[in-house]
Amino acid sequence: MSNVLISILLVIIVVEQRRITMDVGEKIKILRQQKGISQARLAKDLNVAQQTISHYETGRVEPSLEMLKTLADYFGVSLDYFFSERPGQSEVEFVDVEFKTVPLYSAPVSAGNGAFPDDIYVIGEVTAISKDVDFAVRVVGDSMQPVAPDGSVLFVKKQPHAFNGDMIVCTYDGWIYVKWYIKEDDKVMLLSENPVYLPIIVEPDDRFIIHGVVKEIMSKPPKKVLK
């Protein structure tokens, strides 16, 4: 093999290695920025010099496999992240979540013209992802479709107040509703997601009670529509 050909091959190898190194370095930089920390902080946490982190990110130095394992553990990603051609471009991402069990009440929450239960009692328990919830109720009707469709379960933070734009569970004129809470000046309106339903204007003398703010919605399991 001629010296010229050997030189060309060496250049190709160096360029390719450089490209891979740059890719890894860019991924390290992305992870660091997503975590919101500086190079100095990352260097301190990993017990290396800040210049080392800088060299990794610019591609001047290629991290060892052991260092990549350390970085993967530090940022909470798999080692494959650094070798993937399209990191983070998956349709799903698996995460660890903590669950909380809350009571499910018998009172159906109307997403329509109202539902007035004769009696309210706990009929079971359901599991929520959010810890910031206190109870759950089931939706009846289609006025909050498609955000909170008929049959979905609402996980609610119990509180007597709401902010503009919150989805609330409330009692109005003896009926239990789930609506968007809208307040303009001193005027309170209960809006549906479904435009078929007219807004409810809450007058000062009306019996209106906010039971809580919806924090999480559990809809029906997905079903394939066959045509």
C-alpha beads as a LAMMPS data file, in Angstrom:
LAMMPS data file: protein, C-alpha beads

227 atoms
226 bonds

1 atom types
1 bond types

-500.0 500.0 xlo xhi
-500.0 500.0 ylo yhi
-500.0 500.0 zlo zhi

Masses

1 110.0

Atoms # bond

1 1 1 0.000 0.000 0.000
2 1 1 1.414 3.365 -0.988
3 1 1 2.279 6.035 1.554
4 1 1 -0.245 8.384 -0.052
5 1 1 -3.080 5.858 0.345
6 1 1 -2.062 5.165 3.940
7 1 1 -2.106 8.896 4.660
8 1 1 -5.589 9.252 3.153
9 1 1 -6.893 6.351 5.250
10 1 1 -5.399 7.835 8.389
11 1 1 -7.069 11.161 7.656
12 1 1 -10.425 9.423 7.134
13 1 1 -10.051 7.536 10.424
14 1 1 -9.144 10.700 12.313
15 1 1 -12.058 12.632 10.793
16 1 1 -14.510 9.845 11.578
17 1 1 -13.206 9.563 15.128
18 1 1 -13.447 13.321 15.428
19 1 1 -17.082 13.240 14.211
20 1 1 -18.036 10.610 16.772
21 1 1 -16.211 12.484 19.512
22 1 1 -18.000 15.684 18.596
23 1 1 -21.337 13.870 18.725
24 1 1 -20.626 12.569 22.224
25 1 1 -19.405 15.970 23.316
26 1 1 -22.542 17.670 22.036
27 1 1 -24.689 15.158 23.896
28 1 1 -22.804 15.809 27.126
29 1 1 -23.309 19.541 26.638
30 1 1 -27.047 19.077 25.963
31 1 1 -27.463 16.982 29.108
32 1 1 -25.559 19.520 31.186
33 1 1 -27.625 22.434 29.878
34 1 1 -30.882 20.546 30.429
35 1 1 -29.828 19.985 34.029
36 1 1 -29.060 23.698 34.293
37 1 1 -25.524 23.400 35.644
38 1 1 -22.201 24.907 34.630
39 1 1 -19.087 23.106 33.429
40 1 1 -17.473 23.972 36.760
41 1 1 -20.328 22.362 38.711
42 1 1 -20.236 19.212 36.587
43 1 1 -16.461 19.000 36.934
44 1 1 -16.720 19.339 40.710
45 1 1 -19.417 16.670 40.965
46 1 1 -17.367 14.252 38.836
47 1 1 -14.092 15.167 40.567
48 1 1 -12.333 16.201 37.368
49 1 1 -10.911 19.466 36.074
50 1 1 -13.254 21.941 34.403
51 1 1 -10.930 21.886 31.397
52 1 1 -11.648 18.170 31.042
53 1 1 -15.378 18.829 30.699
54 1 1 -14.643 21.600 28.202
55 1 1 -12.474 19.241 26.148
56 1 1 -15.222 16.589 26.194
57 1 1 -17.851 19.040 24.933
58 1 1 -15.677 20.530 22.211
59 1 1 -14.501 17.109 21.031
60 1 1 -10.840 17.675 21.819
61 1 1 -10.812 14.693 24.160
62 1 1 -12.886 11.532 23.883
63 1 1 -14.295 10.339 27.239
64 1 1 -13.327 6.829 28.283
65 1 1 -16.020 4.172 28.487
66 1 1 -15.758 4.335 32.267
67 1 1 -16.324 8.095 32.188
68 1 1 -19.320 7.669 29.857
69 1 1 -20.817 5.216 32.370
70 1 1 -20.253 7.788 35.113
71 1 1 -21.889 10.506 33.012
72 1 1 -24.840 8.245 32.186
73 1 1 -25.431 7.542 35.891
74 1 1 -25.038 11.216 36.735
75 1 1 -27.584 12.425 34.176
76 1 1 -29.935 9.468 34.556
77 1 1 -29.664 8.200 30.976
78 1 1 -28.636 4.884 29.504
79 1 1 -25.140 4.361 28.139
80 1 1 -26.718 3.868 24.707
81 1 1 -27.664 7.555 24.715
82 1 1 -24.104 8.523 23.818
83 1 1 -23.967 6.102 20.885
84 1 1 -27.456 6.647 19.480
85 1 1 -27.718 8.534 16.201
86 1 1 -30.976 10.203 17.295
87 1 1 -30.952 10.558 21.085
88 1 1 -34.212 11.715 22.574
89 1 1 -36.202 11.299 19.335
90 1 1 -38.281 8.380 20.520
91 1 1 -42.079 8.449 20.546
92 1 1 -42.117 7.332 24.170
93 1 1 -39.912 7.720 27.186
94 1 1 -40.092 5.519 30.259
95 1 1 -39.814 7.322 33.575
96 1 1 -40.085 6.314 37.220
97 1 1 -43.186 7.791 38.841
98 1 1 -44.607 7.755 42.333
99 1 1 -48.265 6.931 42.797
100 1 1 -50.889 8.011 45.316
101 1 1 -54.169 6.255 46.067
102 1 1 -57.192 8.521 46.562
103 1 1 -60.903 7.846 47.222
104 1 1 -63.296 7.707 44.271
105 1 1 -66.650 9.290 45.126
106 1 1 -70.006 8.133 43.835
107 1 1 -71.057 11.630 42.786
108 1 1 -70.771 11.849 38.996
109 1 1 -69.313 15.123 37.811
110 1 1 -71.447 16.426 35.014
111 1 1 -69.800 17.607 31.858
112 1 1 -73.138 18.666 30.487
113 1 1 -76.273 20.118 32.006
114 1 1 -75.542 19.026 35.554
115 1 1 -75.863 15.949 37.730
116 1 1 -77.411 16.020 41.175
117 1 1 -76.559 12.939 43.276
118 1 1 -78.968 11.817 45.997
119 1 1 -76.081 10.702 48.153
120 1 1 -72.312 11.009 48.012
121 1 1 -70.086 8.259 49.342
122 1 1 -66.798 6.553 48.585
123 1 1 -67.206 3.665 46.143
124 1 1 -63.564 2.655 45.852
125 1 1 -60.025 3.854 45.375
126 1 1 -58.042 4.842 42.294
127 1 1 -54.361 5.498 41.745
128 1 1 -53.050 8.892 40.673
129 1 1 -49.573 9.838 39.478
130 1 1 -49.637 13.269 41.094
131 1 1 -49.242 13.474 44.859
132 1 1 -51.019 16.817 44.925
133 1 1 -54.556 15.367 44.733
134 1 1 -57.130 14.464 47.389
135 1 1 -60.049 12.721 45.700
136 1 1 -61.401 11.509 42.358
137 1 1 -64.742 11.689 40.545
138 1 1 -66.008 10.321 37.251
139 1 1 -67.207 12.515 34.356
140 1 1 -70.727 12.105 32.972
141 1 1 -71.507 13.899 29.707
142 1 1 -69.630 15.461 26.830
143 1 1 -69.351 19.182 27.551
144 1 1 -65.618 18.864 28.376
145 1 1 -64.922 16.661 25.349
146 1 1 -62.211 16.007 24.245
147 1 1 -60.161 17.213 27.248
148 1 1 -62.224 15.311 29.815
149 1 1 -64.422 12.874 27.880
150 1 1 -67.425 11.001 29.194
151 1 1 -66.313 8.239 31.568
152 1 1 -62.936 9.738 32.394
153 1 1 -61.785 10.069 35.991
154 1 1 -60.727 13.439 37.392
155 1 1 -58.127 13.648 40.147
156 1 1 -58.843 16.743 42.199
157 1 1 -56.904 18.910 44.647
158 1 1 -59.383 19.899 47.343
159 1 1 -59.514 23.682 47.754
160 1 1 -62.235 26.365 47.932
161 1 1 -60.663 28.729 45.400
162 1 1 -59.365 28.679 41.829
163 1 1 -57.311 30.772 39.468
164 1 1 -58.396 32.050 36.079
165 1 1 -58.163 29.193 33.569
166 1 1 -58.309 26.321 36.087
167 1 1 -60.504 23.293 35.471
168 1 1 -62.665 22.974 38.563
169 1 1 -65.180 20.652 40.198
170 1 1 -67.938 22.765 41.670
171 1 1 -71.536 22.925 42.789
172 1 1 -73.726 25.504 41.088
173 1 1 -77.406 25.853 41.930
174 1 1 -77.416 22.383 43.483
175 1 1 -75.759 20.668 40.507
176 1 1 -72.226 19.319 40.353
177 1 1 -70.135 20.364 37.358
178 1 1 -66.664 20.201 35.909
179 1 1 -65.938 23.411 34.001
180 1 1 -63.233 25.887 33.129
181 1 1 -63.159 28.672 35.710
182 1 1 -62.951 32.091 34.041
183 1 1 -62.952 35.352 35.971
184 1 1 -63.003 38.745 34.283
185 1 1 -63.062 41.645 36.731
186 1 1 -65.851 40.641 39.139
187 1 1 -67.605 38.396 36.636
188 1 1 -67.267 34.607 37.020
189 1 1 -68.084 32.261 34.154
190 1 1 -68.086 28.464 33.939
191 1 1 -67.072 27.431 30.434
192 1 1 -67.321 24.098 28.648
193 1 1 -64.722 22.761 26.251
194 1 1 -67.470 21.644 23.875
195 1 1 -68.763 24.789 22.084
196 1 1 -72.270 23.323 21.928
197 1 1 -72.750 24.245 25.588
198 1 1 -73.362 27.856 26.580
199 1 1 -71.328 29.499 29.342
200 1 1 -72.791 29.595 32.835
201 1 1 -72.711 33.089 34.342
202 1 1 -72.345 32.973 38.122
203 1 1 -74.272 35.785 39.767
204 1 1 -73.244 37.138 43.197
205 1 1 -76.311 35.659 44.921
206 1 1 -76.032 32.248 43.247
207 1 1 -75.132 29.203 45.317
208 1 1 -71.682 28.454 43.963
209 1 1 -69.082 26.290 45.719
210 1 1 -65.674 25.283 44.410
211 1 1 -64.786 21.782 45.623
212 1 1 -61.350 21.618 44.039
213 1 1 -59.089 22.037 41.034
214 1 1 -58.493 19.200 38.563
215 1 1 -54.829 18.181 38.518
216 1 1 -54.938 14.987 36.485
217 1 1 -57.310 13.270 34.057
218 1 1 -57.471 9.529 33.452
219 1 1 -59.374 8.810 30.244
220 1 1 -60.687 5.564 28.838
221 1 1 -58.160 3.079 27.438
222 1 1 -57.334 3.774 23.775
223 1 1 -59.211 1.743 21.181
224 1 1 -58.328 1.191 17.546
225 1 1 -60.972 2.536 15.188
226 1 1 -61.508 0.020 12.422
227 1 1 -62.709 1.333 9.069

Bonds

1 1 1 2
2 1 2 3
3 1 3 4
4 1 4 5
5 1 5 6
6 1 6 7
7 1 7 8
8 1 8 9
9 1 9 10
10 1 10 11
11 1 11 12
12 1 12 13
13 1 13 14
14 1 14 15
15 1 15 16
16 1 16 17
17 1 17 18
18 1 18 19
19 1 19 20
20 1 20 21
21 1 21 22
22 1 22 23
23 1 23 24
24 1 24 25
25 1 25 26
26 1 26 27
27 1 27 28
28 1 28 29
29 1 29 30
30 1 30 31
31 1 31 32
32 1 32 33
33 1 33 34
34 1 34 35
35 1 35 36
36 1 36 37
37 1 37 38
38 1 38 39
39 1 39 40
40 1 40 41
41 1 41 42
42 1 42 43
43 1 43 44
44 1 44 45
45 1 45 46
46 1 46 47
47 1 47 48
48 1 48 49
49 1 49 50
50 1 50 51
51 1 51 52
52 1 52 53
53 1 53 54
54 1 54 55
55 1 55 56
56 1 56 57
57 1 57 58
58 1 58 59
59 1 59 60
60 1 60 61
61 1 61 62
62 1 62 63
63 1 63 64
64 1 64 65
65 1 65 66
66 1 66 67
67 1 67 68
68 1 68 69
69 1 69 70
70 1 70 71
71 1 71 72
72 1 72 73
73 1 73 74
74 1 74 75
75 1 75 76
76 1 76 77
77 1 77 78
78 1 78 79
79 1 79 80
80 1 80 81
81 1 81 82
82 1 82 83
83 1 83 84
84 1 84 85
85 1 85 86
86 1 86 87
87 1 87 88
88 1 88 89
89 1 89 90
90 1 90 91
91 1 91 92
92 1 92 93
93 1 93 94
94 1 94 95
95 1 95 96
96 1 96 97
97 1 97 98
98 1 98 99
99 1 99 100
100 1 100 101
101 1 101 102
102 1 102 103
103 1 103 104
104 1 104 105
105 1 105 106
106 1 106 107
107 1 107 108
108 1 108 109
109 1 109 110
110 1 110 111
111 1 111 112
112 1 112 113
113 1 113 114
114 1 114 115
115 1 115 116
116 1 116 117
117 1 117 118
118 1 118 119
119 1 119 120
120 1 120 121
121 1 121 122
122 1 122 123
123 1 123 124
124 1 124 125
125 1 125 126
126 1 126 127
127 1 127 128
128 1 128 129
129 1 129 130
130 1 130 131
131 1 131 132
132 1 132 133
133 1 133 134
134 1 134 135
135 1 135 136
136 1 136 137
137 1 137 138
138 1 138 139
139 1 139 140
140 1 140 141
141 1 141 142
142 1 142 143
143 1 143 144
144 1 144 145
145 1 145 146
146 1 146 147
147 1 147 148
148 1 148 149
149 1 149 150
150 1 150 151
151 1 151 152
152 1 152 153
153 1 153 154
154 1 154 155
155 1 155 156
156 1 156 157
157 1 157 158
158 1 158 159
159 1 159 160
160 1 160 161
161 1 161 162
162 1 162 163
163 1 163 164
164 1 164 165
165 1 165 166
166 1 166 167
167 1 167 168
168 1 168 169
169 1 169 170
170 1 170 171
171 1 171 172
172 1 172 173
173 1 173 174
174 1 174 175
175 1 175 176
176 1 176 177
177 1 177 178
178 1 178 179
179 1 179 180
180 1 180 181
181 1 181 182
182 1 182 183
183 1 183 184
184 1 184 185
185 1 185 186
186 1 186 187
187 1 187 188
188 1 188 189
189 1 189 190
190 1 190 191
191 1 191 192
192 1 192 193
193 1 193 194
194 1 194 195
195 1 195 196
196 1 196 197
197 1 197 198
198 1 198 199
199 1 199 200
200 1 200 201
201 1 201 202
202 1 202 203
203 1 203 204
204 1 204 205
205 1 205 206
206 1 206 207
207 1 207 208
208 1 208 209
209 1 209 210
210 1 210 211
211 1 211 212
212 1 212 213
213 1 213 214
214 1 214 215
215 1 215 216
216 1 216 217
217 1 217 218
218 1 218 219
219 1 219 220
220 1 220 221
221 1 221 222
222 1 222 223
223 1 223 224
224 1 224 225
225 1 225 226
226 1 226 227
